[in-house]
Amino acid sequence: MPQLTPYYAEIETIYTSIHLSIQEKYPKLRTVLEQACRQLTRQAPIQFTNLFSRQNWLVAQHRLEREPLYWLNGLRITANEVLHANAIPNPELFPAHVRGLCDALACFAQEDVPRSLRSLLPASYPVTARPTRTKVIDEIRCLVLEVNGNEIRCTRDDDEAEVITILANVANKNMAFRDTVEKLFPGMGLLLWKSEIDAQGRYIPLFLVAEPDFLVEASTLSECYKDQGTTPLHYLFGKFQPRENTIPLLLGNLVNGFVDEIINEQDSPVAFPDALRRGFRQAAVEFTGNKALEDKDKLKDMVEKAKGQFNTVRKVIEKDFPALQQPIDPARCVLEPSFVSDKFGILGRLDLLMLHDGPGGPSASVVELKSGKEPFQRKIGINHERQLMTYELLLQSALELNYQRISTNILYPQATKDHLRNDAFSMTQKQELINLRNLLVLLEYNIANDHTVDFAVTRSAIQALTVANLITRDISPNFRIYVEPPIIRFNELLQQATPLERDYFFAFVNFVAREFYLSRCGDGNDGGNARGQSALWRTSFNEKKEQGDILFDLEIDPAGNLCDKPERTIVLLRTEAENRNANFRAGDIVMLYPKKENTYKATRDQVFKGSIVAINQDQVTVQLRYQQRQRECFTRFERWAAEKDSMDSGYHHMNQSLAQFLKAQPHKRQLLLGLEKPAAYEQGTRTLPGLTEEQRNIVNSALSSPDYFLIVGPPGTGKTSIAIRTLVRELLLEKKNILVLAYTNRAVDELCQQVQEAGEALVTGGFRSPAAHHLLRIGSGLSCEPEQRRHLLDRQLEELEHEHGARFNREHIRTLFQQHQVVAGTLSSILGKTDLFELKQFDVVIVDEASQILEPQLIGLLAQVPKFILVGDHKQLPAIVLQDEDRARVALPSLHAIGLETRSNSLFERLHRTCQDKGWNWACATLTHQGRLHADLLSFPNELYYEGKLKVSAEPAHAAQQQAPMKWIVPHAGTGLEHYLAHRRHLFIPSEPVQNPKQQKAHEDEARALVVVMEKIVALYEATGKKFKAEKSLGVITPYRNQIAAIRYHMEQSTVLQPYAADLVIDTVERFQGSQREVILISLAVSTPFQLRFLTGNTRSFKHESTGELYEVDRKLNVSLTRGMEQVVITGAEAVLALNPHYRELIEHIRVRGGYVPEGVRGVIDGTIKVPPGVPDTKGIAMPKPISVDPIFF
C-alpha cells in the first residue's frame, strides 16, 4: 500500500464534508500536511523546527514544480491566517488549494493520488486566481520626502526628477514593516525590493530596507533575538558589556577549530590531543586567564566535553553529511566564507558552505556550528534561527539562489541527539527580520545624528536600557537571575556617576556612534573615504580604478595557490599595467572576490578575507584568514579583485572603554577628568648617566610622580630613544611590571627596540635571550618588523609548545608572563587581549605618541592601572577622526569646564592643557633640546610652531655637528642639480598642476624628478666616500598612495636605485611619524585648491604661552619638515601651494636661502638645472613669524 494512503483518505473526508465550514477545513488540512511531512521526513538526517522547514526540505529534495508549490503555500498561509487572525477564506480558491496539497504529497512520496480523490479535484489550476501584477521592479533606491500614514513619498535615487509613492502596511505584502514606517523621516535612505506597481501607480515593495548602506552583521542582528525578549536595545546594551571569557565560549572556539581541522584533513586524520593543543595555543591568554579553570575538576570536565564534541563533529562530517538528501562533501566545502548584501543591508560570515551543481540548477548547503547547550524547549534557538535566516537572505542576494535551493542547518555537537537540525523560513519571518534590522539601524542613526547640546537623544536611548525594556517576556526565576544582574549593574553605574561624568559619557557615546556610522556609510563628501564601507558597491569600478582603490585582473598563480596548506597563501599575478598605481601595501587587510559575468562586484559572490603579505609590480601574495581545502573555489574563476577591508573592533573597544571609565574608583575618574590634581611628590635624585640635565630632571619627575606624568616631546628631542628607554631601564631595576603602548605598529617597533636596548644593559642571564627575557609583544607577525618578531607572544608560545610538547599547559603561560616585566603592543592589540590583565598586574603604563589616541580609546585602560606616563606632541599628527570638526565640538558648559571643547583631541592634550592652566607643573614637562635636525632645518618649524623654544643638542660635540656646513663632494662633471644638493639644506623644486582630473593624485613629473634626485643623492654619497644605506639615508614622503606607487614604479626602472628599492621607504607622512632619515624628499602632488585643503586639514590654533595670542600649526607640514636630519627637498605646484600662508612662507624661506630651483621638475627631468649662484650670507635674514589665525585660510 502506498505510504500516504491514510492521508489521502483524510483529505477526501475533509474536502467533501458538509459538516465542516470552510474556515474549519483549512486548519484540518494543514494538520494533514504537517503529519504527512513528518511521515516523509522520518529518515531525514536532520532535525526540523516547524512545518515550513519540513515542507521546504521536501520541496528542495523532490523539485516540486512552481504551480503546485504556489497553491500548497496558499493553503498553508490561509490556514495560518484562519488560526491566527480568524480570517474568512475565499471559497473559490479552496479546490485549487486542495489540489496543490495532493499534487505536492504525490511528488514528495513519488506515488499517484488515489483515483477517487483525483476525480473530485479540478482538472487544472485557475488562471485568474492570482493577483494581477502590472509590473515588478527588483530594486529601487530612494530618499524619503514625507510619510503620511501608509503612504511614503520618495525621490528615486536613480532619477531625482521622479517622485514616487510607496504603499506600506499592505496585508500579505509588507505589513511586517509597520514599525519601520512609523520611524521613517525625511532624508532617510530606503531600498525597495521586489516592488509591484498598482493601478494607481503606487509602489508596493515586499521589503523596505532603511539606510541600506549601513551593513549589519548577521551575528549582531541575531543577538537582538533572545529568550527574554526581542528588541534592538539588546544591540545597544551589548556595546557596553565587557567581552566575556567563560568556559562555554572557550569551548565554542575550540570546537570551531575542530571543524576546520577535520574539514581540512587530507593525508591522515587529526587526533584530538593535537587539535586540543593547537586550540589551546591559539587562545593561550584566554585559557590561562580564566579563573574558573583553576578548578581542576572544571578543567577536566571541559576537556572531556571538548573530546566528546570533537568525536561528534567527526561523526557528523563523516557520516551525517554524506547521508543527506543533498550530500555535503567535506572536500568541496568552503570554510568561513563572507557575503555582503547591498539589497538587505546585511553581511555575515558562514561557518561552512557547500555549493552544489545539479540538474535543477545550483543550490547551497549551509552549516552553522553552535557548541553551547541545545536550546531549552526549542529545536533551534531563536537567535540561531535568525542567524540562519540572515544567511539565507545573503545567499539569495549574492548568489541569486531561490530560497528553495538553500538548505540551512545548525550543528549542535553538545546535543544528546539530532545534532544536525534543518530550518526553513517563511517570507513573513524574513520581513520581520529585516524590520528589526531597520529598527537597529534607526537606533544607531539617531544616536549618531544627535545634534542636541546636551545629547538628549543619546541620553534617552542609553537610559532606556532598563530591565523592563530588555526583559519583555515572562521568564523563569532561574533564568532571570542570570540575565537581570548585568542590566542592573549597568544602570547602577549610570546612577552613581556624577552629572559631569554622565555628560562626558553621553558626549563620547554620541561621538563614537557618529564615527562608526561614517565608517559604514561615509559622509557623502568628495574627499577621503567618502562612502566608507559602502564604497564597496556604491563606488563604480572606474572610480575605484582611477583612485587606486582596487587591485583587479589578478590571476591566481597555480604554483602559488597554497590555500589548502597551513600557509594558506595565494599568489596572484598582476596582469594589468594600468593598475600599477593601486594604493596597496604589505599588511593591508583585504577582501578578495572574483570577476563574475565580466563584472567586479563584491556583493555578487562569496568574499575571502585576508592580509597582503607581499606586493610588487608583478604579483600580490595574500594570506587567507582561513585554510581552504577546496582549491576549486579559487580556480573556477579566471580573474580576481582585492579591495581594502575594515575592522569594527576599534569602535567596540571605545564603547567598552567608556563603560570601564564609569567603573573606576571616584578618585580615578576625577583625576582623568582633570578635576582632581595629581599628587605632588619629592623628585628623585637618580644620576641617570648619559642624560642631559633637562632629560634627567624630566625622567626623575616621571618616575617619582605617583599618579601620572606627561612628557611633551617635539621632533628630535629623544622622547622615545632617550626618555622612554631610560624610564624602562629604571623601572626594570625597580622590578616594576610595565605595559608599553602606542597607536601604530610602526611606533611599537621603535618602542620594542628601546625596551630591548634598555634590557640588554641589565640582564645577566635567563632562559631566553637577554632582550626577549624582558619583552613580550602582543600582535601579529605581519604587522611588525622581522627583527621584532622573536618577541611576539605567538612566537614565544610556539617555542614553549616545542619545548614541552604534550605537557604544554597553563602554568607555562603564567610563568612566561611572570618572567617578562614588559608587555608591549598597539592599543588595539592590547584591548583585544584584555585577559592578560588577569595574568599580570601592571605597575605603570607608558603610552608613546599619546597625542594620536582619542580619549575613549584610552581612558578605560588608564582607569585600571595605578600610574601612567603619556608621551607625545600635540603639534604633530593628531588622532584620525572621520567627522567634521564642527560635529566633534561640544557646547556643554560642564565639559568646557574640564577643557573638553572638541572630542577630536587626545586625552594627552586635554590633560596637558589642564596642567598648564591650573599650574600643576609637577605633572608635565617639555623636552626642548633636539638632536635630530641640523640647525638650518630647525629654524622654520621652531619659529612658526614651537615659539622659538627648541634648541640644538645640549652636548657640545653633537651641537657642533648640527651647525656644521655641508660636506658633500660633487662628482666630476657634476650637474647643476648636484650642486644644489651639495650646498643647500632646504630645496624647493616647483612643478605645474596636473590638468587631467583623473590623474591628479599621481603627479608623474614630480615622481620622475624625485627619482632623478634620488640617483644624484646616491652619487653624492659615493663621491664623498659615505656608505648609502637606504633604510637610514633616504626617505620619501607624499600624501597620496597613488603617488607612492608612481614614484616606486619609476624608481624600479632605475638601475642606480634597484639595489636599494626593497629598503627605501616611500610613504605618507603618517607612516613617518616617529622616524627619521638623513635626507627626506617630499612630493606634495597637489594640483587643485581642494587637494590643498585636504593636505592642510590638520591645521589648528594654539595659544602662545608668552603673549596669549593664537597662532596656527599645520601639523602634517610640521612632521614632514622634521623627518630629515641633514636635508629636505620639496617638490610641489607653487601656484597652488602659495594659496596657503604656511607653504607660501616656507617657499619664501627657502628662496631667500638660495634653495629655490627655478627650472622646476622639468629641468630636473631634462637635466637643464643651472649651477646655483654662490651661497648667500644668511646672517640678518629674518626668521619666520608664527602665522596668525586671521585671515582664515584653507
Secondary structure, 3 states (H helix, E strand, C coil): CCCCHHHHHHHHHHHHCCCCCHHHHHHHHHHHHHHHHHHHCCCCCCEECCHHHHHHHHHHHHCCCHHHHHHHHHHHHHHHHHHHHCCCCCHHHHHHHHHHHHHHHHHHHCCCCCHHHHCCCCCCCCCCCCCCCCCEEEEEEEEEEEEECCEEEEEECCCCCCEEEEECCCCCCCHHHHHHHHHCCCCCEEEEEEEEECCCCCEEEEEEEECCCCCEEHHHHHCCEECCEECCHHHHHHCCCCCCCCHHHHHHHHHHHHHHHHHHCCCCCCCHHHHHHHHHHHCHHHHHHCHHHHCHHHHHHHHHHHHHHHHHHHHHHHHHHHHCCCCCCHHHCEECCEEEECCCCEEEECCEEEEECCCCCCEEEEEEECCCCCCCCCCCCHHHHHHHHHHHHHHHHHHCCCHHHEEEEEECCCCCCCCEEEECCCHHHHHHHHHHHHHHHHHHHHHHCCCCCCCHHHHHHHHCCCHHHHCCCCCCHHHHHHHHHHHHHHHHHHHHCCHHHHHHHHHHHHHHHHHHHHHHHCCCCCCCCCCHHHHHHHCCHHHHHHHCCCEEEEEEEEEEEECCCCCCEEEEEECCHHHCCCCCCCCCEEEEEEEECCEECHHHCCEEEEEEEEECCCEEEEEECCCCCCCHHHHCCCCEEEEECCCCHHHHHHHHHHHHHHHCCHHHHHHHHCCCCCCCCCCCCCCCCCCCHHHHHHHHHHHHCCCEEEEECCCCCCHHHHHHHHHHHHHHHCCCCEEEEECCHHHHHHHHHHHHHHHHCCCCCCCCCHHHHHEEEECCHHHCCHHHHHHEHHHHHHHHHHHHHHHCCHHHHHHHHHCCCEEEEEHHHHHCCCCHHHHCCCCEEEECCHHHCEHHHHHHHHCCCCCEEEEECCCCCCCCCCCCHHHHECCCHHHHCCCCCECCCEHHHHHHHHHHHHCCHHHEEECCECCCCCHHHHHHHHHHHCCCCCECCCCHHHHHHHCCCCCCCCCCCCCHHHHHHHHCCEEEEEECCCCCHHHCCCCHHHHHHHHHHHHHHHHHHHHHCCCCCHHHHEEEECCCHHHHHHHHHHHHCCCCCHHHCCCCEEECHHHHCCCCEEEEEEECCCCCHHHHHHHCCCEEEEECCCCCCEEEEEHHHHHHHCCEEEEEEEEEEHHHHCCCHHHHHHHHHHHCCCCECCCHHHHHHHCCCCCCCCCCCCCCCCCCCCCECCCCCC
